[in-house]
């Protein structure tokens, strides 16, 4: 399965990440309760309806896709 990832790049955090591209199977694919802190252990909630199906769930990985 093609994960549909962009190149490794700086997306505003302390670590470079791979952006999810439109149509990535990782978009909205994580369990909502599985992610509650960032890489530093700080509370972090992220749930954007990236695949625009009406159900906002976190994406798999360090990048949260936003279908604006």
PyMOL Python script that loads the backbone (N, CA, C, O; Angstrom):
from pymol import cmd

cmd.read_pdbstr("""\
ATOM      1  N   UNK A   1       0.844  -1.186   0.000  1.00  0.00           N
ATOM      2  CA  UNK A   1       0.000   0.000   0.000  1.00  0.00           C
ATOM      3  C   UNK A   1       0.885   1.243   0.000  1.00  0.00           C
ATOM      4  O   UNK A   1       1.807   1.356   0.808  1.00  0.00           O
ATOM      5  N   UNK A   2       0.607   2.156  -0.891  1.00  0.00           N
ATOM      6  CA  UNK A   2       1.333   3.424  -0.960  1.00  0.00           C
ATOM      7  C   UNK A   2       0.858   4.316   0.184  1.00  0.00           C
ATOM      8  O   UNK A   2      -0.326   4.650   0.233  1.00  0.00           O
ATOM      9  N   UNK A   3       1.746   4.720   1.117  1.00  0.00           N
ATOM     10  CA  UNK A   3       1.321   5.562   2.235  1.00  0.00           C
ATOM     11  C   UNK A   3       1.023   7.006   1.839  1.00  0.00           C
ATOM     12  O   UNK A   3       0.454   7.760   2.628  1.00  0.00           O
ATOM     13  N   UNK A   4       1.398   7.391   0.634  1.00  0.00           N
ATOM     14  CA  UNK A   4       1.184   8.754   0.122  1.00  0.00           C
ATOM     15  C   UNK A   4       1.741   9.798   1.087  1.00  0.00           C
ATOM     16  O   UNK A   4       1.001  10.563   1.704  1.00  0.00           O
ATOM     17  N   UNK A   5       3.071   9.804   1.196  1.00  0.00           N
ATOM     18  CA  UNK A   5       3.789  10.737   2.059  1.00  0.00           C
ATOM     19  C   UNK A   5       4.559  11.740   1.220  1.00  0.00           C
ATOM     20  O   UNK A   5       5.070  11.409   0.150  1.00  0.00           O
ATOM     21  N   UNK A   6       4.640  12.971   1.717  1.00  0.00           N
ATOM     22  CA  UNK A   6       5.477  13.981   1.091  1.00  0.00           C
ATOM     23  C   UNK A   6       6.914  13.782   1.536  1.00  0.00           C
ATOM     24  O   UNK A   6       7.202  12.835   2.269  1.00  0.00           O
ATOM     25  N   UNK A   7       7.820  14.648   1.113  1.00  0.00           N
ATOM     26  CA  UNK A   7       9.224  14.530   1.515  1.00  0.00           C
ATOM     27  C   UNK A   7       9.421  14.898   2.988  1.00  0.00           C
ATOM     28  O   UNK A   7       8.620  15.632   3.566  1.00  0.00           O
ATOM     29  N   UNK A   8      10.488  14.382   3.582  1.00  0.00           N
ATOM     30  CA  UNK A   8      10.851  14.737   4.947  1.00  0.00           C
ATOM     31  C   UNK A   8      11.135  16.231   4.985  1.00  0.00           C
ATOM     32  O   UNK A   8      11.975  16.721   4.230  1.00  0.00           O
ATOM     33  N   UNK A   9      10.436  16.968   5.867  1.00  0.00           N
ATOM     34  CA  UNK A   9      10.563  18.428   5.866  1.00  0.00           C
ATOM     35  C   UNK A   9      10.213  19.008   7.233  1.00  0.00           C
ATOM     36  O   UNK A   9       9.701  18.306   8.105  1.00  0.00           O
ATOM     37  N   UNK A  10      10.491  20.279   7.404  1.00  0.00           N
ATOM     38  CA  UNK A  10      10.150  21.010   8.621  1.00  0.00           C
ATOM     39  C   UNK A  10       8.714  21.510   8.491  1.00  0.00           C
ATOM     40  O   UNK A  10       8.407  22.321   7.618  1.00  0.00           O
ATOM     41  N   UNK A  11       7.845  21.022   9.361  1.00  0.00           N
ATOM     42  CA  UNK A  11       6.444  21.438   9.364  1.00  0.00           C
ATOM     43  C   UNK A  11       6.098  22.206  10.634  1.00  0.00           C
ATOM     44  O   UNK A  11       4.950  22.204  11.077  1.00  0.00           O
ATOM     45  N   UNK A  12       7.103  22.864  11.220  1.00  0.00           N
ATOM     46  CA  UNK A  12       6.857  23.732  12.364  1.00  0.00           C
ATOM     47  C   UNK A  12       7.179  23.159  13.722  1.00  0.00           C
ATOM     48  O   UNK A  12       7.033  23.866  14.719  1.00  0.00           O
ATOM     49  N   UNK A  13       7.606  21.928  13.814  1.00  0.00           N
ATOM     50  CA  UNK A  13       7.944  21.344  15.106  1.00  0.00           C
ATOM     51  C   UNK A  13       9.441  21.177  15.257  1.00  0.00           C
ATOM     52  O   UNK A  13      10.203  21.583  14.378  1.00  0.00           O
ATOM     53  N   UNK A  14       9.878  20.579  16.372  1.00  0.00           N
ATOM     54  CA  UNK A  14      11.306  20.402  16.612  1.00  0.00           C
ATOM     55  C   UNK A  14      11.931  19.267  15.795  1.00  0.00           C
ATOM     56  O   UNK A  14      13.155  19.142  15.747  1.00  0.00           O
ATOM     57  N   UNK A  15      11.105  18.448  15.159  1.00  0.00           N
ATOM     58  CA  UNK A  15      11.584  17.304  14.394  1.00  0.00           C
ATOM     59  C   UNK A  15      10.994  17.345  12.989  1.00  0.00           C
ATOM     60  O   UNK A  15       9.816  17.663  12.820  1.00  0.00           O
ATOM     61  N   UNK A  16      11.798  17.028  11.989  1.00  0.00           N
ATOM     62  CA  UNK A  16      11.266  16.953  10.626  1.00  0.00           C
ATOM     63  C   UNK A  16      10.275  15.794  10.534  1.00  0.00           C
ATOM     64  O   UNK A  16      10.449  14.763  11.184  1.00  0.00           O
ATOM     65  N   UNK A  17       9.247  15.973   9.728  1.00  0.00           N
ATOM     66  CA  UNK A  17       8.212  14.955   9.575  1.00  0.00           C
ATOM     67  C   UNK A  17       7.866  14.766   8.102  1.00  0.00           C
ATOM     68  O   UNK A  17       8.204  15.589   7.251  1.00  0.00           O
ATOM     69  N   UNK A  18       7.193  13.674   7.832  1.00  0.00           N
ATOM     70  CA  UNK A  18       6.656  13.415   6.497  1.00  0.00           C
ATOM     71  C   UNK A  18       5.204  13.872   6.492  1.00  0.00           C
ATOM     72  O   UNK A  18       4.408  13.400   7.304  1.00  0.00           O
ATOM     73  N   UNK A  19       4.852  14.765   5.606  1.00  0.00           N
ATOM     74  CA  UNK A  19       3.465  15.205   5.488  1.00  0.00           C
ATOM     75  C   UNK A  19       2.643  14.105   4.829  1.00  0.00           C
ATOM     76  O   UNK A  19       3.127  13.395   3.948  1.00  0.00           O
ATOM     77  N   UNK A  20       1.406  13.976   5.264  1.00  0.00           N
ATOM     78  CA  UNK A  20       0.481  13.073   4.597  1.00  0.00           C
ATOM     79  C   UNK A  20      -0.084  13.786   3.380  1.00  0.00           C
ATOM     80  O   UNK A  20      -0.458  14.956   3.456  1.00  0.00           O
ATOM     81  N   UNK A  21      -0.145  13.093   2.279  1.00  0.00           N
ATOM     82  CA  UNK A  21      -0.715  13.660   1.065  1.00  0.00           C
ATOM     83  C   UNK A  21      -2.184  13.253   0.961  1.00  0.00           C
ATOM     84  O   UNK A  21      -2.604  12.263   1.561  1.00  0.00           O
ATOM     85  N   UNK A  22      -2.948  14.008   0.212  1.00  0.00           N
ATOM     86  CA  UNK A  22      -4.365  13.706   0.030  1.00  0.00           C
ATOM     87  C   UNK A  22      -4.538  12.258  -0.416  1.00  0.00           C
ATOM     88  O   UNK A  22      -3.846  11.791  -1.321  1.00  0.00           O
ATOM     89  N   UNK A  23      -5.463  11.557   0.225  1.00  0.00           N
ATOM     90  CA  UNK A  23      -5.716  10.161  -0.106  1.00  0.00           C
ATOM     91  C   UNK A  23      -4.871   9.164   0.660  1.00  0.00           C
ATOM     92  O   UNK A  23      -4.986   7.960   0.429  1.00  0.00           O
ATOM     93  N   UNK A  24      -4.015   9.636   1.576  1.00  0.00           N
ATOM     94  CA  UNK A  24      -3.177   8.729   2.359  1.00  0.00           C
ATOM     95  C   UNK A  24      -4.056   7.837   3.242  1.00  0.00           C
ATOM     96  O   UNK A  24      -5.008   8.324   3.852  1.00  0.00           O
ATOM     97  N   UNK A  25      -3.746   6.533   3.315  1.00  0.00           N
ATOM     98  CA  UNK A  25      -4.518   5.654   4.186  1.00  0.00           C
ATOM     99  C   UNK A  25      -4.299   5.948   5.673  1.00  0.00           C
ATOM    100  O   UNK A  25      -5.026   5.416   6.512  1.00  0.00           O
ATOM    101  N   UNK A  26      -3.321   6.778   6.014  1.00  0.00           N
ATOM    102  CA  UNK A  26      -3.059   7.139   7.412  1.00  0.00           C
ATOM    103  C   UNK A  26      -3.983   8.252   7.914  1.00  0.00           C
ATOM    104  O   UNK A  26      -4.053   8.497   9.119  1.00  0.00           O
ATOM    105  N   UNK A  27      -4.693   8.930   7.004  1.00  0.00           N
ATOM    106  CA  UNK A  27      -5.578  10.033   7.394  1.00  0.00           C
ATOM    107  C   UNK A  27      -6.791   9.479   8.133  1.00  0.00           C
ATOM    108  O   UNK A  27      -7.479   8.582   7.646  1.00  0.00           O
ATOM    109  N   UNK A  28      -7.039  10.036   9.325  1.00  0.00           N
ATOM    110  CA  UNK A  28      -8.167   9.638  10.182  1.00  0.00           C
ATOM    111  C   UNK A  28      -8.158   8.142  10.499  1.00  0.00           C
ATOM    112  O   UNK A  28      -9.222   7.539  10.642  1.00  0.00           O
ATOM    113  N   UNK A  29      -6.983   7.540  10.609  1.00  0.00           N
ATOM    114  CA  UNK A  29      -6.894   6.094  10.798  1.00  0.00           C
ATOM    115  C   UNK A  29      -6.440   5.663  12.190  1.00  0.00           C
ATOM    116  O   UNK A  29      -6.350   4.463  12.451  1.00  0.00           O
ATOM    117  N   UNK A  30      -6.150   6.600  13.092  1.00  0.00           N
ATOM    118  CA  UNK A  30      -5.721   6.241  14.452  1.00  0.00           C
ATOM    119  C   UNK A  30      -6.930   6.219  15.383  1.00  0.00           C
ATOM    120  O   UNK A  30      -7.928   6.896  15.140  1.00  0.00           O
ATOM    121  N   UNK A  31      -6.826   5.442  16.439  1.00  0.00           N
ATOM    122  CA  UNK A  31      -7.881   5.425  17.455  1.00  0.00           C
ATOM    123  C   UNK A  31      -7.867   6.769  18.181  1.00  0.00           C
ATOM    124  O   UNK A  31      -6.799   7.243  18.568  1.00  0.00           O
ATOM    125  N   UNK A  32      -9.032   7.394  18.375  1.00  0.00           N
ATOM    126  CA  UNK A  32      -9.082   8.721  19.009  1.00  0.00           C
ATOM    127  C   UNK A  32      -8.396   8.792  20.371  1.00  0.00           C
ATOM    128  O   UNK A  32      -7.856   9.840  20.726  1.00  0.00           O
ATOM    129  N   UNK A  33      -8.404   7.719  21.131  1.00  0.00           N
ATOM    130  CA  UNK A  33      -7.794   7.748  22.460  1.00  0.00           C
ATOM    131  C   UNK A  33      -6.317   7.392  22.449  1.00  0.00           C
ATOM    132  O   UNK A  33      -5.684   7.388  23.505  1.00  0.00           O
ATOM    133  N   UNK A  34      -5.747   7.092  21.282  1.00  0.00           N
ATOM    134  CA  UNK A  34      -4.368   6.612  21.225  1.00  0.00           C
ATOM    135  C   UNK A  34      -3.322   7.714  21.308  1.00  0.00           C
ATOM    136  O   UNK A  34      -2.155   7.429  21.579  1.00  0.00           O
ATOM    137  N   UNK A  35      -3.708   8.958  21.082  1.00  0.00           N
ATOM    138  CA  UNK A  35      -2.739  10.052  21.052  1.00  0.00           C
ATOM    139  C   UNK A  35      -3.197  11.151  21.997  1.00  0.00           C
ATOM    140  O   UNK A  35      -4.213  11.802  21.754  1.00  0.00           O
ATOM    141  N   UNK A  36      -2.446  11.360  23.078  1.00  0.00           N
ATOM    142  CA  UNK A  36      -2.837  12.424  23.996  1.00  0.00           C
ATOM    143  C   UNK A  36      -1.669  13.293  24.446  1.00  0.00           C
ATOM    144  O   UNK A  36      -1.865  14.249  25.196  1.00  0.00           O
ATOM    145  N   UNK A  37      -0.450  12.972  23.996  1.00  0.00           N
ATOM    146  CA  UNK A  37       0.712  13.810  24.300  1.00  0.00           C
ATOM    147  C   UNK A  37       1.585  13.929  23.053  1.00  0.00           C
ATOM    148  O   UNK A  37       1.528  13.084  22.159  1.00  0.00           O
ATOM    149  N   UNK A  38       2.397  14.997  23.005  1.00  0.00           N
ATOM    150  CA  UNK A  38       3.325  15.155  21.885  1.00  0.00           C
ATOM    151  C   UNK A  38       4.645  14.466  22.219  1.00  0.00           C
ATOM    152  O   UNK A  38       4.745  13.782  23.238  1.00  0.00           O
ATOM    153  N   UNK A  39       5.663  14.641  21.365  1.00  0.00           N
ATOM    154  CA  UNK A  39       6.938  13.943  21.568  1.00  0.00           C
ATOM    155  C   UNK A  39       7.668  14.364  22.833  1.00  0.00           C
ATOM    156  O   UNK A  39       8.585  13.673  23.277  1.00  0.00           O
ATOM    157  N   UNK A  40       7.270  15.496  23.421  1.00  0.00           N
ATOM    158  CA  UNK A  40       7.885  15.964  24.665  1.00  0.00           C
ATOM    159  C   UNK A  40       7.101  15.526  25.889  1.00  0.00           C
ATOM    160  O   UNK A  40       7.503  15.815  27.017  1.00  0.00           O
ATOM    161  N   UNK A  41       5.981  14.828  25.682  1.00  0.00           N
ATOM    162  CA  UNK A  41       5.142  14.404  26.792  1.00  0.00           C
ATOM    163  C   UNK A  41       4.129  15.454  27.211  1.00  0.00           C
ATOM    164  O   UNK A  41       3.464  15.297  28.236  1.00  0.00           O
ATOM    165  N   UNK A  42       4.001  16.518  26.441  1.00  0.00           N
ATOM    166  CA  UNK A  42       3.046  17.585  26.745  1.00  0.00           C
ATOM    167  C   UNK A  42       1.661  17.215  26.209  1.00  0.00           C
ATOM    168  O   UNK A  42       1.551  16.628  25.132  1.00  0.00           O
ATOM    169  N   UNK A  43       0.599  17.555  26.959  1.00  0.00           N
ATOM    170  CA  UNK A  43      -0.756  17.267  26.470  1.00  0.00           C
ATOM    171  C   UNK A  43      -0.973  17.867  25.082  1.00  0.00           C
ATOM    172  O   UNK A  43      -0.611  19.014  24.819  1.00  0.00           O
ATOM    173  N   UNK A  44      -1.560  17.081  24.217  1.00  0.00           N
ATOM    174  CA  UNK A  44      -1.761  17.510  22.839  1.00  0.00           C
ATOM    175  C   UNK A  44      -2.937  16.748  22.246  1.00  0.00           C
ATOM    176  O   UNK A  44      -2.883  15.528  22.089  1.00  0.00           O
ATOM    177  N   UNK A  45      -3.979  17.460  21.923  1.00  0.00           N
ATOM    178  CA  UNK A  45      -5.145  16.838  21.304  1.00  0.00           C
ATOM    179  C   UNK A  45      -5.196  17.248  19.849  1.00  0.00           C
ATOM    180  O   UNK A  45      -5.130  18.436  19.532  1.00  0.00           O
ATOM    181  N   UNK A  46      -5.309  16.301  18.984  1.00  0.00           N
ATOM    182  CA  UNK A  46      -5.419  16.622  17.563  1.00  0.00           C
ATOM    183  C   UNK A  46      -6.427  15.690  16.906  1.00  0.00           C
ATOM    184  O   UNK A  46      -6.236  14.475  16.855  1.00  0.00           O
ATOM    185  N   UNK A  47      -7.455  16.260  16.427  1.00  0.00           N
ATOM    186  CA  UNK A  47      -8.460  15.525  15.676  1.00  0.00           C
ATOM    187  C   UNK A  47      -9.067  16.472  14.666  1.00  0.00           C
ATOM    188  O   UNK A  47      -9.889  17.322  15.007  1.00  0.00           O
ATOM    189  N   UNK A  48      -8.660  16.321  13.437  1.00  0.00           N
ATOM    190  CA  UNK A  48      -9.188  17.106  12.330  1.00  0.00           C
ATOM    191  C   UNK A  48      -9.826  16.110  11.372  1.00  0.00           C
ATOM    192  O   UNK A  48      -9.266  15.042  11.127  1.00  0.00           O
ATOM    193  N   UNK A  49     -10.969  16.441  10.838  1.00  0.00           N
ATOM    194  CA  UNK A  49     -11.628  15.555   9.884  1.00  0.00           C
ATOM    195  C   UNK A  49     -10.916  15.648   8.541  1.00  0.00           C
ATOM    196  O   UNK A  49     -11.417  16.268   7.603  1.00  0.00           O
ATOM    197  N   UNK A  50      -9.758  15.034   8.458  1.00  0.00           N
ATOM    198  CA  UNK A  50      -8.901  15.140   7.278  1.00  0.00           C
ATOM    199  C   UNK A  50      -9.472  14.523   6.020  1.00  0.00           C
ATOM    200  O   UNK A  50      -9.178  14.980   4.915  1.00  0.00           O
ATOM    201  N   UNK A  51     -10.295  13.475   6.174  1.00  0.00           N
ATOM    202  CA  UNK A  51     -10.873  12.862   4.978  1.00  0.00           C
ATOM    203  C   UNK A  51     -12.299  13.349   4.720  1.00  0.00           C
ATOM    204  O   UNK A  51     -12.984  12.837   3.835  1.00  0.00           O
ATOM    205  N   UNK A  52     -12.739  14.334   5.492  1.00  0.00           N
ATOM    206  CA  UNK A  52     -14.021  15.027   5.321  1.00  0.00           C
ATOM    207  C   UNK A  52     -15.195  14.042   5.231  1.00  0.00           C
ATOM    208  O   UNK A  52     -16.040  14.133   4.339  1.00  0.00           O
ATOM    209  N   UNK A  53     -15.221  13.089   6.191  1.00  0.00           N
ATOM    210  CA  UNK A  53     -16.331  12.143   6.219  1.00  0.00           C
ATOM    211  C   UNK A  53     -17.291  12.426   7.370  1.00  0.00           C
ATOM    212  O   UNK A  53     -18.216  11.653   7.618  1.00  0.00           O
ATOM    213  N   UNK A  54     -17.068  13.549   8.080  1.00  0.00           N
ATOM    214  CA  UNK A  54     -17.934  13.924   9.189  1.00  0.00           C
ATOM    215  C   UNK A  54     -17.510  13.349  10.526  1.00  0.00           C
ATOM    216  O   UNK A  54     -18.182  13.582  11.531  1.00  0.00           O
ATOM    217  N   UNK A  55     -16.405  12.597  10.568  1.00  0.00           N
ATOM    218  CA  UNK A  55     -15.916  11.977  11.796  1.00  0.00           C
ATOM    219  C   UNK A  55     -14.446  12.338  11.987  1.00  0.00           C
ATOM    220  O   UNK A  55     -13.573  11.751  11.348  1.00  0.00           O
ATOM    221  N   UNK A  56     -14.171  13.306  12.868  1.00  0.00           N
ATOM    222  CA  UNK A  56     -12.798  13.765  13.101  1.00  0.00           C
ATOM    223  C   UNK A  56     -12.051  12.774  13.982  1.00  0.00           C
ATOM    224  O   UNK A  56     -12.421  12.564  15.138  1.00  0.00           O
ATOM    225  N   UNK A  57     -10.998  12.164  13.438  1.00  0.00           N
ATOM    226  CA  UNK A  57     -10.134  11.245  14.179  1.00  0.00           C
ATOM    227  C   UNK A  57      -8.691  11.621  13.894  1.00  0.00           C
ATOM    228  O   UNK A  57      -8.403  12.222  12.859  1.00  0.00           O
ATOM    229  N   UNK A  58      -7.772  11.274  14.801  1.00  0.00           N
ATOM    230  CA  UNK A  58      -6.363  11.584  14.539  1.00  0.00           C
ATOM    231  C   UNK A  58      -5.805  10.737  13.397  1.00  0.00           C
ATOM    232  O   UNK A  58      -6.287   9.641  13.109  1.00  0.00           O
ATOM    233  N   UNK A  59      -4.780  11.282  12.765  1.00  0.00           N
ATOM    234  CA  UNK A  59      -4.072  10.548  11.718  1.00  0.00           C
ATOM    235  C   UNK A  59      -2.981   9.693  12.349  1.00  0.00           C
ATOM    236  O   UNK A  59      -2.552   9.957  13.472  1.00  0.00           O
ATOM    237  N   UNK A  60      -2.539   8.687  11.641  1.00  0.00           N
ATOM    238  CA  UNK A  60      -1.410   7.880  12.088  1.00  0.00           C
ATOM    239  C   UNK A  60      -0.135   8.655  11.770  1.00  0.00           C
ATOM    240  O   UNK A  60       0.027   9.151  10.655  1.00  0.00           O
ATOM    241  N   UNK A  61       0.763   8.761  12.734  1.00  0.00           N
ATOM    242  CA  UNK A  61       2.032   9.451  12.522  1.00  0.00           C
ATOM    243  C   UNK A  61       2.065  10.823  13.161  1.00  0.00           C
ATOM    244  O   UNK A  61       1.147  11.214  13.882  1.00  0.00           O
ATOM    245  N   UNK A  62       3.138  11.546  12.887  1.00  0.00           N
ATOM    246  CA  UNK A  62       3.389  12.834  13.534  1.00  0.00           C
ATOM    247  C   UNK A  62       2.719  14.006  12.836  1.00  0.00           C
ATOM    248  O   UNK A  62       2.764  15.126  13.345  1.00  0.00           O
ATOM    249  N   UNK A  63       2.110  13.782  11.705  1.00  0.00           N
ATOM    250  CA  UNK A  63       1.532  14.866  10.906  1.00  0.00           C
ATOM    251  C   UNK A  63       0.017  14.725  10.876  1.00  0.00           C
ATOM    252  O   UNK A  63      -0.501  13.622  10.702  1.00  0.00           O
ATOM    253  N   UNK A  64      -0.690  15.824  11.041  1.00  0.00           N
ATOM    254  CA  UNK A  64      -2.152  15.820  10.960  1.00  0.00           C
ATOM    255  C   UNK A  64      -2.572  16.523   9.673  1.00  0.00           C
ATOM    256  O   UNK A  64      -2.354  17.723   9.508  1.00  0.00           O
ATOM    257  N   UNK A  65      -3.174  15.761   8.766  1.00  0.00           N
ATOM    258  CA  UNK A  65      -3.602  16.294   7.471  1.00  0.00           C
ATOM    259  C   UNK A  65      -4.828  17.181   7.655  1.00  0.00           C
ATOM    260  O   UNK A  65      -5.737  16.843   8.413  1.00  0.00           O
ATOM    261  N   UNK A  66      -4.851  18.307   6.966  1.00  0.00           N
ATOM    262  CA  UNK A  66      -5.988  19.224   7.027  1.00  0.00           C
ATOM    263  C   UNK A  66      -6.464  19.492   5.607  1.00  0.00           C
ATOM    264  O   UNK A  66      -5.781  20.160   4.832  1.00  0.00           O
ATOM    265  N   UNK A  67      -7.625  18.975   5.273  1.00  0.00           N
ATOM    266  CA  UNK A  67      -8.165  19.108   3.911  1.00  0.00           C
ATOM    267  C   UNK A  67      -8.890  20.434   3.747  1.00  0.00           C
ATOM    268  O   UNK A  67     -10.115  20.466   3.639  1.00  0.00           O
ATOM    269  N   UNK A  68      -8.137  21.526   3.730  1.00  0.00           N
ATOM    270  CA  UNK A  68      -8.746  22.854   3.567  1.00  0.00           C
ATOM    271  C   UNK A  68      -9.024  23.128   2.123  1.00  0.00           C
ATOM    272  O   UNK A  68      -9.536  24.196   1.785  1.00  0.00           O
TER     273      UNK A  68
END
""", "prot")
cmd.dss("prot")
cmd.show_as("cartoon", "prot")
cmd.util.cbc("prot")
cmd.orient("prot")
